[in-house]
Amino acid sequence: MQGLSEVEIRALANAFNVHFKANLLLVRAGLTRDRVPEFTGTPFDYWSEISAQLEDGLLPDGRARILAAAAKSFPANEVFRVDSRLTASSGAVLAARGHQQPRAGIPEHASLFFLDARQYSRRSMLGQVDWRAALREIVAAAVAGLQLPAESIRLLQDQGDGFLGIVAGTEPKPYLASDFVRELQIAQRAYNDGREPGSRLRLRMSLHHGDVVVDGTGAAGDAVVVAARLIDAPQVRGMLERYPDADLVLALSPEYFRSTAAQRMRDLDPAAFREIDVAVGEKYAGTAWVTLPGRRANPPFGEDPAEPRPVGVPRPVDAPAGVVRSRKPSTSPPPFPGGRT
């Protein structure tokens, strides 16, 4: 029931000074969205009110949780560096549940997601910094919304405009393809709300699974390569160009599609996906199942968006409601999705 000190309140007010940032931080700290207090008044007033509510029991161990979550976004800020009580207690709980960290150098089966921001390199230096912070907060909010155990997901290879996420293979794949994507989109919409079209954070996301070896801040294995190629394929990149009203395109590998959407797990509908051919130069060739989460007119077109349109050939229109122009899932497993040179 400990509140925040005045120094901590001022540090939070400076770093998390708008409703989007403050809300995501509190969700990361463990509050459900329906319990996050409304952002009113000045940032200092807001965090002072949060401190008072922490003393009234808003969030158990709330001060440590909030500062620990803030430290992930601002690791150099000395004010946010709390003692290790929260980490130690969390580790004890996880050990009691039988969770174990993977051993170094030993392959582990995992789900992987790649996230990449469209037109990141065209942003100004400060614009890139803003998007980097927003992307970290959006992913953290999605993780918090899904309530994954802390040790089961790791964000690796922060590439500036995107992330590689490794999720323990013990976590159900349908929850990632459905609930995690939905939570990600909710946080993304909160960030994009009220922004001009050119400043919206638009994302490509891929999901795949397989054996990987986690090595420090990176990971190795065919599964990592496939997930990276899917998100980098011009055919997937072109989806956001073709659909300017879409802020997220999701590409599932054939294996991931077969384990999730093809089985109609959670709220996943295979009719909302389309199988397309994808290629990254001579490095990779395969297929992907793509959809535009939250968009009513799905599945997206199946033609190659990277191919130039012949002169005189009109652009196709969306399929009428109920008509799905996509290849049906094969009853036999598709081959490994592509070769590399």
C-alpha positions as a printed NumPy array, in Angstrom:
array([[  0.   ,   0.   ,   0.   ],
       [  3.008,   2.271,  -0.495],
       [  2.568,   5.5  ,  -2.438],
       [  5.029,   7.265,  -4.708],
       [  7.529,   9.813,  -3.45 ],
       [  7.452,  13.352,  -4.828],
       [ 10.627,  12.659,  -6.804],
       [  9.043,   9.565,  -8.342],
       [  5.84 ,  11.471,  -9.138],
       [  7.815,  14.18 , -10.951],
       [  9.844,  11.611, -12.874],
       [  6.686,   9.775, -13.972],
       [  4.993,  13.062, -14.865],
       [  7.928,  13.985, -17.098],
       [  8.257,  10.589, -18.799],
       [  4.592,   9.556, -19.012],
       [  2.91 ,  12.905, -19.557],
       [  0.029,  12.003, -21.89 ],
       [ -2.876,   9.635, -21.435],
       [ -1.582,   7.092, -23.958],
       [  1.783,   6.649, -22.269],
       [  0.354,   6.729, -18.745],
       [ -2.376,   4.197, -19.516],
       [  0.005,   1.736, -21.16 ],
       [  2.429,   2.008, -18.249],
       [ -0.293,   1.186, -15.733],
       [ -1.474,  -1.752, -17.836],
       [  2.106,  -3.006, -18.009],
       [  2.298,  -2.691, -14.23 ],
       [ -0.695,  -5.004, -13.836],
       [ -3.86 ,  -2.889, -13.862],
       [ -6.68 ,  -4.015, -16.109],
       [ -7.871,  -1.362, -18.553],
       [-11.2  ,  -0.916, -16.808],
       [ -9.4  ,   0.041, -13.569],
       [ -6.974,   2.571, -15.043],
       [ -7.966,   6.012, -13.671],
       [ -8.936,   8.675, -16.196],
       [ -6.108,  11.02 , -17.143],
       [ -7.202,  14.485, -15.982],
       [ -5.401,  17.652, -14.938],
       [ -1.671,  18.107, -15.291],
       [  0.67 ,  15.084, -15.454],
       [  1.901,  15.884, -11.941],
       [ -1.69 ,  16.009, -10.647],
       [ -2.472,  12.709, -12.346],
       [  0.487,  10.834, -10.885],
       [ -0.178,  12.39 ,  -7.487],
       [ -3.687,  10.941,  -7.665],
       [ -2.26 ,   7.577,  -8.712],
       [  0.012,   7.694,  -5.656],
       [ -2.973,   8.352,  -3.395],
       [ -4.902,   5.478,  -4.96 ],
       [ -1.919,   3.161,  -4.518],
       [ -2.054,   3.891,  -0.788],
       [ -5.763,   2.968,  -0.909],
       [ -5.001,  -0.399,  -2.515],
       [ -5.359,   0.313,  -6.241],
       [ -2.656,  -2.237,  -7.109],
       [ -0.848,  -4.608,  -4.716],
       [  2.845,  -3.693,  -4.588],
       [  1.853,  -0.988,  -7.05 ],
       [  4.734,   1.406,  -6.477],
       [  7.372,  -1.234,  -7.237],
       [  5.411,  -2.53 , -10.215],
       [  4.953,   0.905, -11.758],
       [  8.586,   1.892, -11.293],
       [  9.789,  -1.455, -12.651],
       [  7.597,  -1.023, -15.73 ],
       [  8.855,   2.546, -16.175],
       [ 12.46 ,   1.346, -15.908],
       [ 11.94 ,  -0.91 , -18.924],
       [ 11.191,   2.157, -21.038],
       [ 13.814,   4.38 , -19.376],
       [ 16.561,   2.056, -18.078],
       [ 18.987,   4.961, -17.543],
       [ 16.616,   6.842, -15.23 ],
       [ 17.909,   6.339, -11.703],
       [ 14.546,   7.232, -10.145],
       [ 12.869,   4.214, -11.735],
       [ 15.461,   1.742, -10.444],
       [ 13.726,   0.116,  -7.497],
       [ 15.12 ,  -2.694,  -5.367],
       [ 14.852,  -6.295,  -6.514],
       [ 11.964,  -7.318,  -4.253],
       [  9.476,  -7.509,  -7.11 ],
       [ 11.82 ,  -9.449,  -9.369],
       [ 12.77 , -11.835,  -6.599],
       [  9.18 , -12.475,  -5.554],
       [  8.134, -12.996,  -9.162],
       [ 10.981, -15.455,  -9.646],
       [  9.922, -17.382,  -6.547],
       [  6.354, -17.635,  -7.822],
       [  7.507, -18.834, -11.24 ],
       [  9.82 , -21.413,  -9.665],
       [  6.925, -22.681,  -7.555],
       [  4.88 , -23.078, -10.727],
       [  7.614, -25.159, -12.322],
       [  8.721, -22.588, -14.914],
       [ 12.362, -22.797, -15.949],
       [ 14.526, -20.538, -18.018],
       [ 15.872, -22.232, -21.172],
       [ 19.482, -23.36 , -20.964],
       [ 21.957, -21.44 , -23.102],
       [ 22.815, -23.102, -26.405],
       [ 20.016, -25.679, -26.166],
       [ 17.269, -25.502, -28.854],
       [ 13.788, -24.786, -27.555],
       [ 10.473, -24.912, -29.349],
       [  8.888, -21.488, -29.487],
       [  6.46 , -19.231, -31.288],
       [  8.044, -16.235, -32.958],
       [  6.649, -12.908, -34.021],
       [  8.327, -10.185, -36.01 ],
       [  6.999,  -6.631, -35.963],
       [  8.079,  -3.933, -38.384],
       [  6.949,  -0.319, -38.743],
       [  6.123,   1.01 , -42.194],
       [  8.233,   3.951, -43.454],
       [ 10.256,   4.178, -40.263],
       [ 13.362,   5.347, -42.125],
       [ 11.448,   8.306, -43.573],
       [ 10.783,   9.722, -40.132],
       [ 12.892,  12.477, -38.605],
       [ 15.304,  11.557, -35.831],
       [ 12.829,  12.6  , -33.127],
       [ 10.012,  10.919, -35.05 ],
       [ 11.953,   7.649, -35.014],
       [ 12.559,   7.982, -31.285],
       [  8.82 ,   8.511, -30.75 ],
       [  7.931,   5.454, -32.806],
       [ 10.519,   3.293, -31.042],
       [  9.08 ,   4.202, -27.649],
       [  5.522,   3.732, -28.9  ],
       [  6.28 ,   0.314, -30.358],
       [  7.827,  -0.877, -27.088],
       [  4.813,   0.39 , -25.152],
       [  2.345,  -1.165, -27.588],
       [  4.   ,  -4.572, -27.4  ],
       [  4.245,  -4.336, -23.608],
       [  0.54 ,  -3.495, -23.388],
       [ -0.323,  -6.479, -25.589],
       [  1.799,  -8.773, -23.424],
       [  0.159,  -7.388, -20.285],
       [ -3.307,  -7.782, -21.789],
       [ -2.616, -11.407, -22.638],
       [ -1.27 , -11.952, -19.101],
       [  1.639, -14.104, -20.215],
       [  4.044, -15.242, -17.505],
       [  6.985, -12.859, -17.388],
       [  9.551, -15.509, -18.336],
       [  7.619, -16.921, -21.283],
       [  8.163, -14.004, -23.664],
       [ 11.336, -12.191, -24.622],
       [ 11.799,  -9.253, -26.951],
       [ 15.023,  -9.676, -28.833],
       [ 16.876,  -7.941, -31.642],
       [ 15.467,  -4.452, -31.202],
       [ 16.067,  -3.265, -34.762],
       [ 14.842,   0.28 , -34.303],
       [ 11.756,  -0.093, -36.448],
       [ 10.747,  -3.506, -35.172],
       [ 11.198,  -6.445, -32.824],
       [ 11.666, -10.169, -32.796],
       [  9.612, -11.756, -30.028],
       [ 10.258, -15.288, -28.736],
       [  7.318, -16.892, -26.909],
       [  7.702, -20.169, -25.061],
       [  6.265, -23.131, -26.939],
       [  4.177, -24.007, -23.885],
       [  1.98 , -20.963, -24.559],
       [ -1.029, -21.839, -26.781],
       [ -0.529, -20.671, -30.365],
       [ -4.193, -19.68 , -30.901],
       [ -3.939, -17.12 , -28.087],
       [ -1.054, -15.426, -29.866],
       [ -2.746, -15.375, -33.279],
       [ -6.02 , -14.157, -31.76 ],
       [ -5.822, -12.501, -28.325],
       [ -2.277, -11.154, -28.57 ],
       [ -2.931,  -9.63 , -31.993],
       [ -6.175,  -8.091, -30.717],
       [ -4.457,  -6.575, -27.654],
       [ -1.69 ,  -5.255, -29.896],
       [ -4.238,  -3.607, -32.161],
       [ -6.073,  -2.017, -29.213],
       [ -2.853,  -0.39 , -28.015],
       [ -1.934,   0.603, -31.568],
       [ -5.3  ,   2.295, -32.05 ],
       [ -4.854,   4.224, -28.803],
       [ -1.547,   5.566, -30.077],
       [ -2.868,   6.409, -33.558],
       [ -6.042,   8.057, -32.299],
       [ -6.211,  11.649, -33.527],
       [ -2.957,  11.481, -35.474],
       [ -2.557,  12.665, -39.044],
       [ -2.363,   9.844, -41.634],
       [  1.361,  10.391, -42.161],
       [  2.166,  10.015, -38.455],
       [  0.155,   6.84 , -37.813],
       [  2.203,   3.87 , -36.686],
       [  1.38 ,   1.118, -39.22 ],
       [  2.749,  -2.364, -38.638],
       [  3.488,  -5.634, -40.358],
       [  3.489,  -8.73 , -38.176],
       [  4.472, -12.333, -38.853],
       [  3.88 , -15.441, -36.739],
       [  5.755, -18.722, -37.073],
       [  6.978, -21.502, -34.785],
       [  9.886, -23.892, -34.599],
       [ 13.09 , -24.713, -32.775],
       [ 15.366, -21.791, -31.917],
       [ 18.517, -21.182, -29.911],
       [ 18.397, -17.97 , -27.906],
       [ 21.804, -16.356, -27.67 ],
       [ 22.029, -13.178, -25.636],
       [ 20.036, -10.519, -27.471],
       [ 19.478, -12.635, -30.575],
       [ 18.173, -15.991, -31.693],
       [ 19.207, -18.489, -34.349],
       [ 17.431, -21.181, -36.331],
       [ 15.397, -21.763, -39.487],
       [ 12.257, -20.58 , -37.68 ],
       [ 13.808, -17.148, -37.097],
       [ 14.77 , -16.885, -40.758],
       [ 11.286, -17.817, -41.967],
       [  9.553, -15.338, -39.643],
       [ 11.901, -12.586, -40.803],
       [ 11.424, -13.385, -44.498],
       [  7.638, -13.366, -44.184],
       [  7.551,  -9.854, -42.777],
       [ 10.151,  -8.619, -45.271],
       [  8.478, -10.023, -48.389],
       [  7.377,  -7.311, -50.854],
       [  4.03 ,  -9.071, -51.175],
       [  3.351,  -8.542, -47.45 ],
       [  4.807,  -5.025, -47.463],
       [  2.502,  -4.166, -50.341],
       [ -0.602,  -4.923, -48.285],
       [ -0.264,  -1.675, -46.33 ],
       [  0.307,   0.226, -49.573],
       [ -2.805,  -1.261, -51.133],
       [ -4.961,  -0.711, -48.056],
       [ -4.206,   2.788, -46.701],
       [ -6.979,   2.436, -44.106],
       [ -5.345,  -0.643, -42.548],
       [ -2.84 ,  -0.146, -39.738],
       [ -1.848,  -3.799, -39.313],
       [ -1.236,  -6.71 , -41.656],
       [ -0.726, -10.162, -40.162],
       [  1.127, -12.911, -42.025],
       [  1.011, -16.469, -40.69 ],
       [  3.345, -19.183, -41.905],
       [  1.521, -22.241, -43.31 ],
       [  2.447, -24.184, -40.166],
       [  1.088, -21.501, -37.862],
       [ -2.066, -21.118, -39.929],
       [ -2.636, -24.877, -39.84 ],
       [ -2.374, -24.906, -36.03 ],
       [ -4.635, -21.912, -35.417],
       [ -6.932, -20.276, -37.975],
       [ -7.444, -23.413, -40.078],
       [ -8.809, -25.103, -36.947],
       [-11.059, -22.1  , -36.141],
       [ -9.386, -21.712, -32.768],
       [-10.554, -18.831, -30.549],
       [-12.249, -16.243, -32.8  ],
       [-10.047, -16.985, -35.815],
       [-11.889, -17.419, -39.104],
       [ -9.947, -19.07 , -41.956],
       [-12.169, -17.192, -44.432],
       [-10.575, -13.931, -43.263],
       [ -7.164, -15.114, -44.498],
       [ -5.776, -15.488, -47.995],
       [ -2.834, -17.63 , -49.002],
       [ -0.35 , -15.745, -51.169],
       [  3.004, -16.562, -52.703],
       [  5.868, -14.646, -51.117],
       [  9.499, -14.244, -52.107],
       [ 12.476, -12.233, -50.932],
       [ 14.791, -12.063, -53.928],
       [ 16.642, -15.343, -54.263],
       [ 16.865, -15.805, -50.5  ],
       [ 13.398, -17.177, -49.859],
       [ 10.268, -18.424, -51.597],
       [  7.145, -19.8  , -49.992],
       [  3.594, -18.94 , -49.011],
       [  1.908, -16.967, -46.253],
       [ -1.642, -16.615, -44.981],
       [ -2.412, -12.91 , -44.686],
       [ -5.235, -10.918, -43.113],
       [ -5.924,  -7.347, -42.057],
       [ -7.09 ,  -7.649, -38.418],
       [-10.122,  -5.555, -37.601],
       [-10.938,  -4.793, -41.238],
       [-14.399,  -5.787, -42.367],
       [-13.519,  -6.54 , -45.989],
       [-11.338,  -9.608, -45.592],
       [ -9.52 , -11.518, -46.956],
       [ -7.251,  -9.091, -48.81 ],
       [ -6.6  ,  -9.47 , -52.524],
       [ -4.55 , -12.486, -53.499],
       [ -2.637, -11.026, -56.408],
       [  0.986, -10.063, -55.937],
       [  0.972,  -6.426, -54.724],
       [  4.659,  -6.146, -55.582],
       [  4.091,  -6.826, -59.289],
       [  3.466,  -3.789, -61.52 ],
       [ -0.027,  -3.605, -62.977],
       [ -0.141,  -3.837, -66.808],
       [ -1.345,  -0.702, -68.562],
       [ -5.096,  -0.735, -69.099],
       [ -5.812,  -3.391, -66.476],
       [ -8.121,  -1.919, -63.793],
       [ -7.472,  -2.369, -60.103],
       [ -9.769,  -5.075, -58.667],
       [-12.435,  -4.213, -56.129],
       [-13.132,  -5.881, -52.819],
       [-14.968,  -9.157, -53.041],
       [-18.696,  -8.99 , -52.195],
       [-19.653,  -9.967, -48.683],
       [-19.492, -13.719, -48.22 ],
       [-17.273, -14.317, -51.242],
       [-13.795, -15.528, -50.414],
       [-11.295, -15.451, -53.246],
       [ -8.587, -17.505, -51.613],
       [ -7.012, -20.881, -51.878],
       [ -8.488, -23.374, -49.461],
       [ -6.252, -24.993, -46.864],
       [ -4.857, -28.244, -48.196],
       [ -5.762, -31.418, -46.382],
       [ -2.136, -32.481, -46.572],
       [  0.577, -30.47 , -44.845],
       [  2.303, -27.964, -47.154],
       [  6.052, -28.307, -47.634],
       [  8.539, -26.34 , -45.568],
       [  7.82 , -22.771, -46.665],
       [ 10.701, -22.016, -48.907],
       [ 14.385, -22.428, -49.468],
       [ 17.25 , -20.082, -48.861],
       [ 20.498, -19.587, -50.678]])
